[in-house]
Amino acid sequence: MPSRRRPITVPEEFAAWRIRLDGAGGRDWITTLPDRVDDLLDRWCLTLDGTPPLHGSQALVLMVTRDDRRLALKVSAPQDRTTAQEAIGLRAWNGNGTVELLADEPGALLLERLDHTRTLHAVPLTEAAEIAGTLIRTLAIPPPPGVATLPDVVAGIAETLKARQRKLGDPVPDRWLCEAIRYAGELPSAGVPVLIHADLHYGNILAGTRTPWLAIDPRPLAGTPEYSIPELLWTRADDLHAPADVHHLLSVLVDTAALNPELARGWAITRCVDYWLWGTEHGLTLDPPRTAKILSALLPL
């Protein structure tokens, strides 16, 4: 059996990104991360299986076993407060549409292992959208106590969009910016709040064994499920070759998830503008054009 204390190697790309975002605090966390993992392995009786660590932008994921069950250990920076919220959401969903949570503590989650090599990115777009839309509806349950609310999370977007736009040299056409500001002021209080996955995209839906597809990495919020739509548009924007393709994808998602079309369109406009500015602020080069493709279909200039 492999040693639990087999040293881990933090991926350079992940380390550089956390240091870029968090500065000295990020560097300190990366330095102490191997010891943190050792401690979790011991206390949760886990064994590394030798698979290289995986990561997104926020957390490192290690493949582990316990009593011959294959699991995944997700470790986040201590300043990242999302794991506590993630655990609240996963406990409420209880594996219905999402990865199963087995244990948690601040900055660490022990999860069932899914097949990270199979995501909805590899599934034909219409079929992938139908699966994602079905999950949006499945996840729309009464929100549990303690979960963040959509109005709290998006508070201030309407007021800050214009200042961010000017600071960046006005990259977003005025009509799109004005519509985003209008919707950002109206949408947070619209609809009946349910529990939603606020970071749902095709890469966050993985193949499972107890059910074909399950969502991971939720950012659970109490809000309207239409908020989940925009990422499912822009994360496969490269597959959309004409405005009609954008409208078709939006229609499939809305119909499958039984959503309000106008709320979905409004959130798509608002979040595309917000993400365009965020991506520009953080030096991203691919995502702003993708959001522009969505906006040009929904709001032709």
N, C-alpha and C positions, 0 to 999 in steps of 0.2 A: 504494500500500500504506500502511495506517495506520502512524504512528510507534510504535515500541516504547515510547517514553517519553511517550506520551499520559498526562497526569496522571490518577491514579485518585482518585475521591471515596469515602472510607470512609463507608458508610451510617451515619446518625446513630444508628439503633436499635442497630446492632452496636457502635459505639463506646461508647454509654452502658452497654450490658450488660457489656462487658469492663472498663470503668472501675469499674462497680459491683462486679464480682467481684474485680478485681485491684488496685483503688485506684490509687496513683501509678504503680505498675509498668504497669498497663493503659493509663493515659494516655500514658506515655512510648512504649509500643509502638505505640499508635494514631498518635502523632505521627510516628514513624519508618517507619510501614508503607509509604507511597508510595516512599520510597527503597529499602526492602527489595524491593519489587516490581520497581522499575527494575533492580536488581542481578540478580534472577532472570531477568528478560526478556533481559538481555544475555548472561548466562552460558549459558542454555539455548536461546538463539536463538529466542525467542518473540516474537510480535506480538499485542498486544491487538486484539480485533476490534470494540471499541466497545460490547459488551453491558454493561449496568450490572452491577456486582459483586453476587454472591449471598453469603449467609452463613447459618450456623446459629448456635449459641451459642458455638462454639469457634474457627471459622476463617472466613476470607474466601476466596471462590472467584471466580476471574477467567477469563473465556472468552478463549482464546488460539488462535493457529494456529502451525504450524511446517511449512514445506514443503507448504503447502496442506492439512495435516491439522488438523482441528479438535480441540483439546485443552482441558483444564481445569487451571488452576493453583490449588492449594489452599495457603493460607498461614496458619499458626497462630502464636500467641504463643510466644516462646522458653521461657517457663515451662511451656508445655503439652508434656508428654512423650509424648503419645499418638501423635504422628506416627511416631516410631521404631517403636512397636509396630504401628501401622497398616501400615507398610511391610513389616514381617516377615510379617504375615498376608497381605497382598496378593501378596507374592512367592510365598508357599506356595500360595495358591489359583491363581495364574497366570492370572487371568481366567476361571476356571471357576466361574461363579456370581457373580462380583464384577467391578467395574470393573477395567480393566487399569492397572497401574502402569508408567510409562515411565522415571521418574527420581525420586530423592528425596534429601533432605538434612534435617538437623534443622530442623523447623518448616516444611517445604515438600514438597509432593508434586506431581508432574506426572502427570496421569491422562488416559485416553481420555475423550472427551466423550460423555455420555449426554444424554437429553432430560429436562431438569429440570422441564419443564412437564407431564410425564406420570409420575405415581407411582401406586402401588397404592391411594392414597386415592380415586382416581376410578373404581376397578373395583368392581363389586358384591362385597359382603363375603365371601360364601362362595368365590367365584372367587379373590379376593385372598388369602384364607387358604390356599387350595390351592396357589397360586403361592409364597407365603411358606413353607409347610410343605415344599414340594419343595426350595426353596433351603436350608432348614435341613439337610435330609438331604444335599444336594449339598456343602455346606460342611463336613460332618463328616468331615474327613480327619485323619490322624495329625498331632499338633501339632509344629511345627518347634522347633528349639532357640531359646531366648531369648524365647519368648512368655510372657507373664504367666500365672499359674495362677489358676483360679477360687477355690481356698481362700485364696490370698494376697489377692485383691481383696475378698473378702467377710469376711475375718477381722475379728472385732470387732463385726459387726452384731448378733449375738445379745446381746452384752454392752452395747451402746449404745442399743438400741431403747427400753428402759424409761426411761433417763435423758432421752433426747430427748422421749419422750412426756410425761414429767412437766414438763419445761421449757416445753413448748408448751401446757400446760393440759389434758393428757389428751384429745386429740381423737379418738383411735382407741378403739373399744369394747374392753374388757378381753379378751374371748374372742378377738378377732382378733389382738390384740397377743400374747397368750400362745401362740397357735398359730404366729405368725410367729417368735417367739423359739425355740420348739421346733424348727421346721423349719430355722431358720438354723443351729442347732447340729448338725443331722443331715445336711443335704443336701450341703454342700461336698465331702464325701468319698464321696458315693454315685455309683455308676455308673462307666463307663470313660471317662476323659478323651479328648476329640477336640478339634480346632480348631473354635471356635465364634465367631460374630458376636454380641457381647454388647450391641449397640445396634441390633438388628434391629427395625424397625417399618415401617409401610406407606410413610412418607415417605422412607425410606432404601432403597427399591427402585424403581429408575427404568427407563424403557423404553430399550432399547439397539437397535443395528442388527445386530450379529453374532449376537445372541440376544435374544429378546423382553424379558426382564427381568433386571436385574443389581443386586446389592446395592452400596451405597456406604457410606462412613463407618464401616467396621468398627472395633469395639473387640475385637481378637482375644484370646481366652483359651483356655487348655487346660482344658476342663471338660466337663460333660455338656450336650448340646444342649437339654435341657428348660429350661435357664436362659434361653433366648431367647424363650420363650413369653409371659411376662407383658406385655411391651410391645405384642405383637400383640393382646392383649386390651384394654388400657386406651387405646391410641391410636385405637381406633375404638369406644370405649364409647358414644359418642352414637348409634351405629347399633344398640345393644342395648337393646331396650325391655322385656325381661322376663328373669327368671332363666333361663328355657329358652333364650333367645338366647345367653347367656353359655356355657351348657353345650354348645350346638351348636357355637359357634365354637371352644371348647377342644377338642371332639371332632374337628372337621375338622383343626385344626392337628396334634393328636397323631397321628391316623390317617395323614395325608399324610406327616408327617415320620418315621413309625414310631418314636414315642417311648414312654416309660414314663408311663402316665397319672397315677400317684400322684406321681412326681417332678415332672411338669409342674404338677399341682395345688399341690404344696408350694411350688415356686418362685413360682407365681402369688400365693399367700397372702403369702409372705415379702417378695417384691419390691413387691407392692402396698402393704403396710404401710410398708416402708422409703421408697417413693416418696411416699406420702401425707405422711409426716413431712418428707421433704426438700422437697417442694413447699410445705408450710406454712412451713418455715424460710426459704424464699426468696421468700415472698410470692405464690406462685402461687394462683390462685383456682379454676381450672377442673379441674386434674388431681386434687386430692384427692377431689372428688365422683365422678370417673370411677373411681378406684381403689375407692372405697366401693361403687360399683355392682357391681364384680367380686367384692369380698369378700362382699357380702350374698348373692350367688348361690352362691358356693362354701362359705360358712359362715353359713347363716341364723341370725340371733339368736333 
